[in-house]
Amino acid sequence: MNHLINSLTRLSTHSALPVKPKSGQLIKGKVIQSLQYNKFVVSMGMKSVEAKVNQPLVKGSSYLFQVEQVEPDLVLRPITVSEERSGPLGLSSLLKQIGVQENKDNLSLMKAIVDLKVPLDKKDLARVFKLVQSSANQRVSRDILLHMISRKMPIQPSVYSALSAKYTAEYSQVLSDVTQQLGEKSLSASDEKIKSMVQTLRAEQNQNAEGMILKKIKSDLANGSSTTFELFKKSGIIDTKDTYSSFKQNWSRLNPSMERLPFTKEQVAASLQELLQNQLPISPSENQTIKQWAHTSERLLSLWTQQPSNPDFSTLSEQTRKQWTETFKKVVNQKILERLTPYFQESTKLFIEKAVTLLGNEKRDTYPFTKAEFKSYHSDIQDLLGKQLPHVQQKLLVHLLQSLSQNIQLSDKDRMWLHMRTMMNELGFNDEHDLLSSSSKLTDASAQTENSLKSLLLKGLTEGSEVKAETANRLINLINGTQLASYSDNSETLQIALQFPGDFIGALKDVHMNMEGRKNDDGQIDSDYCHVMFYLHLSQLEETIIDLNIVERRVSIVVYNENPELEKLFQPYQKKLEEGLENVGYKLNSIKARVTSVVSKTSSANNQMAVEEGLDIRI
């Protein structure tokens, strides 16, 4: 489906002039006002600047300027004359300056670049046309490069190659090529890891999960890493009293060759599943808010304990009470409590209900809870936070559970979530972030990223691998391109476009997901309002588009497909869908089927994008 190229335009945004333009840059602007001494006020994007221009300009006209000087005064030289009078002549002049032949296609591309109003120097401009002209599919190449310019990405062949792979390649096919090249050969340790990851990404069952866990633990022991050991202690598989050395000694005593695990894979699966269920469904920033709440609770309880026997909450200083209520109010306002409630003990749920009454009336003589109730609540929160895993252990937990998934009773929803998390972790989308965040701990950083497919492929290119260099580069570019194209952020909204191998749901091609959401006052995604679209190519229904829209936590779904009997197919599942949404705080507003052959009849210019395969879909 060509919706991917169409989505480039949707993700593009017009960019404002940078604070400090650079000499040589080309900037489009409109003359707002004429001043003395050859100075003009010029509007560029969302910013107006005062600049010196040694040529007469017409107020209200638009020009393409080249920055000649930045300091002490901004000096601009108009390259084009007024668009209203002779725009095409200006574009022709610009093409001539960068040595590009004038023709209809080049003039059209130059106009599209100028209309983006993004500063671009001549070298980058010339490189854009060179990349387009060298492409086998110039229309796709043009769209990709316009996307790069609008997002202020470097106009470099490496960035272009990554985005080209994103919009022309499929994970499903490239991973299949990797599997064929690795085959049943005797492989290096690195290639064995690649093979295992590809099998996981393609949703193939791991027939030797126990052997995989054994290798992981023995590898950690040999390298002096305690990641797996600490994870198993957290889950209760290993006694919390055991030290790293005592565990190794006990294992060696029971099984001198250490060729069998000191526990069964079923025990590991059950313990890790329980640990996963205790992980809170909150973002890192929300986790920080919870920790602040717990910290102020600890300080308050410490001061309260120092008071005479059984004092009332009101005996504490107003500042102490205010600090706690402010952090508690933040947790409530961000709607974090709604997701935490299932993890609380009943006594804590009751305490929260009482504490919420404080937020509307802090100046009162009596308070709804006792010190004993506050102490019980604080203990529950501390216990809950103690079960939360750091980022590295969370990735390992998901990886191990995915490998053991055939030994776990999981709902379809949880199984899909587990596989999605595994793909996000193992493809290598977060490698650069992990390296940056662990820059002070190089050993840990390299250990983290070497657990990703991208890092292993890069290693294979330099150290040798059974995966052909062409295939490895194609997959690396596809992963990088997915990263580059996946995220578009501004002060009010967030857009995410993701692509995954479709094998895990039995799809013939990759799964594509586009999500748009607005932000709340704290800069977080507002879960009450969201728009998600899934593009699928299923084995039975073939091309299918699911358009999911959330307004005030009410969910409306439209499924597009060529099958006229589609609505009859999903009607038996509607009740189950309603119940599932209600369990997570949403309400099903409607679910409808649309036959794709008639969608174009109801499309509108603002809300529709044409897909070349004879179908219009609402974006």
Salt bridges, closest charged atoms under 4 A:
GLU50 OE2 - LYS39 NZ 3.85
GLU68 OE2 - ARG77 NE 3.17
GLU83 OE2 - LYS28 NZ 2.92
ASP115 OD1 - LYS28 NZ 3.17
ASP115 OD2 - LYS111 NZ 2.93
ASP124 OD1 - ARG127 NH1 2.72
ASP143 OD2 - ARG139 NH1 3.92
GLU170 OE2 - HIS512 NE2 3.87
ASP177 OD2 - ARG474 NH2 2.85
GLU184 OE1 - LYS195 NZ 3.95
GLU204 OE2 - ARG202 NH1 3.66
ASP220 OD1 - LYS216 NZ 3.49
GLU286 OE2 - ARG339 NH2 2.93
GLU326 OE2 - LYS329 NZ 3.94
GLU346 OE2 - LYS349 NZ 3.21
GLU362 OE2 - LYS329 NZ 3.76
GLU373 OE2 - LYS354 NZ 2.86
ASP383 OD2 - LYS387 NZ 3.59
ASP414 OD1 - LYS413 NZ 3.15
GLU426 OE2 - HIS399 ND1 2.19
GLU432 OE2 - LYS454 NZ 2.84
ASP434 OD1 - HIS391 NE2 3.30
ASP434 OD2 - LYS395 NZ 3.17
ASP434 OD1 - HIS433 ND1 3.83
GLU450 OE2 - LYS459 NZ 3.36
GLU466 OE1 - LYS185 NZ 3.16
ASP489 OD1 - LYS519 NZ 2.46
ASP503 OD2 - ARG202 NE 3.89
GLU516 OE2 - ARG10 NH1 2.80
GLU516 OE1 - HIS531 ND1 3.69
ASP526 OD2 - ARG518 NE 3.54
ASP528 OD2 - LYS335 NZ 2.71
ASP528 OD1 - ARG553 NH1 2.78
ASP547 OD1 - HIS531 NE2 2.65
ASP547 OD2 - ARG618 NH2 3.29
GLU565 OE1 - LYS568 NZ 3.11
GLU612 OE2 - ARG139 NH2 3.80
